[in-house]
Amino acid sequence: MDKIALTVENLTKIYLKNRGKEISEKALNNLSFQVKQGEIFGLLGPNGAGKTTFLSILGGTVIKTEGKVNVWGFDLDKNPRQVRASIGIVPQEVNLDAFFSPKNLLELQAGLYGVPKKKRITEAILNMVSLSKQADSYSRSLSGGMKRRLLIAKAMVHQPPILILDEPTAGVDVELRKNLWDNVKELNKQGVTIILTTHYLFEAQKMCDRIAIINKGNLVALDTTEKLLEKIQTKKAVFKVKSFNGKKDFNVNGAKFFINSNNRIVVSYDKKSSNFSDILNHLRENGVEIQDISTDDGDLEDVFVQLTND
């Protein structure tokens, strides 16, 4: 049986206005899910879905209205200090003191968490995020990617079992994103449970074991990446044709045909009401001479749009 790192039960957050007499916004609505120990868990949703509110509740900066949160066996209401000690949060914004070195920043952060000097692993953490050579440099001299890695290092000074990454690759170029994800994978191999939010859905598809999608404070999907991809209803096929040799008015139930000027027929079809072989046979029967075929089964972005478009 899988051990549980995080349990959320009926979590609700209501923002009030007019001195608490009127509901302004229901940011979270009876949110319930679990995160397993050792997995990489994606929390996705459009802007305003409730992701930031949820992370703020975990971090102790927002007070929930209702529900229960249990982190690494500690109840948020009964053991808030132990909850905060069990998680490390990597914020989206780069908030580093420009005149502190990475080494000094980690030592300061460890002190804030009450980590005794004998138990601090500053050098090991800097080595883990490939910042050993920059240990004594001013933070202002670091590149954007280095600053991102330093944020991860700051979140790990108290060796939390859970690491939360809020848009960790926002504004970071492709090469630096790869380096960051390599660091995250290495931490996960060492047993750290990862919870991440990202707007780069292809990254979530590649990185996450399971994904939760929330919209307007509601949980609309929770499953493995593979199972979520099975929810895609529409597929696409592109036929490169040599000639039509017949009509160009095609008709297959559940399919839409688009003829491009560069001798390509693009077909979008509902996998429940039509299938690829019917489309292929229909084109051949109507005199289409096909040179090449490519198909697109869709990706996580298609699932995301399908589930969050009202």
N, C-alpha and C positions, 0 to 999 in steps of 0.2 A: 504494500500500500504506500502511495506517495505521501511524503511528509509535506506539510503545508507551511509556506513562509508567510503568507498574508491571507487573511480572511476578511471580506467585507460583506456585511449583512444589512440590507435595507437602509443603506446610507442615503440620507437626505440632507440637503442644504437649501434653506430658504432665506433669501435676502428680503428684508422688509423696508418699507418707506412710510412716510407720514407718522414718524415716531412709533413705528412698530404696529400700526393699525392696518396696514395694507401690504399684500404680497407684491414685491417688486419683481422678483425673479426666483424661479425654482431651478437652481443651478444643477442639483443632483436629485434624482427621483427614484428612491427605493433601489439603489444600486447594490447588486449582490454578485460577488464572484470570488474565486480563490486563485492564488498564485502558488505554484508548487516550488518546493526548494530545489535550487539548481537549474531552473529553467530561465530562458530569456523570454520575457513576457512583454508583448506590445500593447500599449493603450493608445488607440487611435480615435480620432474624431475631428470634425470640422471646427473652425474657430467658434467659440461660444458653446462647445459641446459639454463642458464641465471638467475637462482634463486638469486645468490649472487649479480649479477649486479643490479637486480631489487631492492633488499633490500638496496643496497648501494645508489641507486637513492633516495629512500624514506628517508634514513638517511642523505642525503646531502653530501656524500663523493664521489659520481660519478655524473657527469652532463649528463643528457639525450641528445640525438641528436635531436629527434623529439617527438611529441606527448604531451598529457596532463595528468596530475595527480592531482586529487582532493581528499584531505584528510579531512574528517569531515567538509566539506563545504569550505575549504581553498584551493586555487590554488597554486600548488608548485612554479610556476614562480612568482606569484604576492605576495604570503604570505608565504615565506619559513620558517620564524620563527614560525608562527602559526602552520604550518604543523609539524615541529619537536616537537612542544609542545603538539601536539595531539597524538603522538605515543611514545611508550616506546619499545626499542629494546633490546632483550636478546641475546647477541652474542654467537656463538658456542664456542669460546675460553674463558677459565676462566681467566679473567684479573683483578685480585684483588690485592691491595697493602697488602703485607703480614703482615705489622706492624700496620695496621689500624683495629679497631674493626668494626663489622657490624654497630653499632650505629654511629660511626664516619664517616664511608663510606657513609651512607645514608644522614647524615647531610651535608657532603661535596657535595654530588650529588644534594641535594635539593638547596644548595647555587648556584651551577653552573646553575641550571634552574631558578634561581631568585625567588624561593619560599620563601616568608616572614616567619620568625621564628614562628609567631603566627599561620600560616596556615600549618605548617609541621605536618605530622602524622607518624613520625618515629616509635614510639612505636606500633601503630596500624599495620603498615606494617610488622614489625618484628614478631608481634604476628600472623599475617595472614600466614606468611611463616614458622611458628614454630621455630623462632630463638630468642625468648625473653630471654631464659636462656643463650644464647651465645652472648648477646648484647654487652658485654664489653670484650669479648675474642679476641685475635689476630686472624685475618683471616687465618693465616697460620696453626692454630690449628684446623680449621674446617675440617670435612670430605668432601669427594667429593660431596655427595648429599647436604650437607649444603651450600657448595660454589655455587652450581647450584641454590639453593633457594635464596641465597643472590643476585645473578645476577638478578633474577626476582624482588626482592625487590628494587634493584637499579633502575630498569626500571620503577618502579611504584611511585617513590618519588614525581613526579609532577602530579600524578593522571591522566595519559592520558586515553582517552576513547578507544584507540587501543593499544594492546600489540602484538609485533611481536617476535616470538620465532624461532631462527635459530638453528636447530638441538639440541633442549634442552636436549635430553637424550643420546647424543653421549658419549660413554664411561662410562655410568652409569649402575649399576647392576639392576636386575629386581625389587627388593624391592624399591630401590630409585626411579626408573622410576615411579612406582605406586604412591609414595608420591608426586612426581613432578606433575603428571597429576591430582592428587587430588587438588593440589594448583591451577592449571590452571582451573579446573572445577569450583572451588569456585569463582575465579575471574570472570569467565564467568557468573555465577549465579548473581553476583553483577552488571552485565550490561556491562562488559568489552568485546569488540570485540577482538577475538583472530585470528591472522594469524600465521600459523606455517609451517615450512619446516622440514621434517624428512626423513631419509632413512629407518626407521622402518615402513614399509607400513601397517603392522597389527595395529600399533598405530593410524595411520591416518584413517584407516577404522573404528576403534572403536570410535575415538574422534570427527571426523570432520562432520559437517553438509553438507558442500559442498567441492568439491575438484577440483582444476585446475591442469592439467598436462601440463607442457611445455617441449619441446624438440627442441634443437638447436635454441632457441629464439622464437619459435612459440608455440602458444596455440593449443594443439592437443585434449584437452577434458576439459569440465567444466560442472559439474552436481552434483547432490546429490550422496552420496556413493551408495545408492540403485540402482539408474539409471546407474551408471558406472558399477556396477557388472552385470547388464543385458547385457552389451556389450561382456561378455565372450562368445566366440564361441565354445570352447571345454570343455566338461565335462568328468569326469572319474568315472568308476564304478569298484569295486573289488569284484569278486565272489570267495568265499571259497567253494571248491567243494569236495564232498566225493569220487566221481569217475567220469571218463569221459564216460565209456561204449560206446564208439564210436569214431568218428574221432576227430582230434585235429586241423583240418584246417577249421577255421570258416571264414565266409564272410558275412558281412552286409555293405551295402553302407554307406560310411562316417564314418566307425568305424575301429579301429585298435586293434587287439587282441594280448596280450602278455601272454604267459603261464609261470608262475614261477615254480621253483622246489618244492615249499612248497604247492602244490595243490591250487594255486590261479591263477585265470584268471583276468588280468587287461585289461580293455577296455577303450580306449580313443576314444570319438566320437564327431562329429560335430553336435551340436543341431539343425542346420538348415536342415541337410540332413538325419539325423537318429534320432531315439528316443529310450528311455530306454526299452520300452515294446517290440519293435522289436528285440532288442539284447537279452532280457531275453527269449523270445519265441524261438529265433533261437538256443540258447544254449540248452534249454530243448528238442527241436525237434531233436537235434543231440546227445542225450543221456547223457547230462551233469546233474549229480545229485548235486544240489546246497544246501549247508548247511547254508551259511550266505552271506549277501550282504551289502556292504557299498558304499556310493556314495560321490563324492566330486564335488560340484558345482563351485569350484574355489574361489579365493579371489582377493583383490585389486592388489596383486603382478602380477597375471595373466593379469589383465587389463593393468597394467603399462608396462609389457613386450610387450604385444600385440601392444600398441600404440607408444612405443618408439624404438622398433627394426626396423631398416631400412632395 
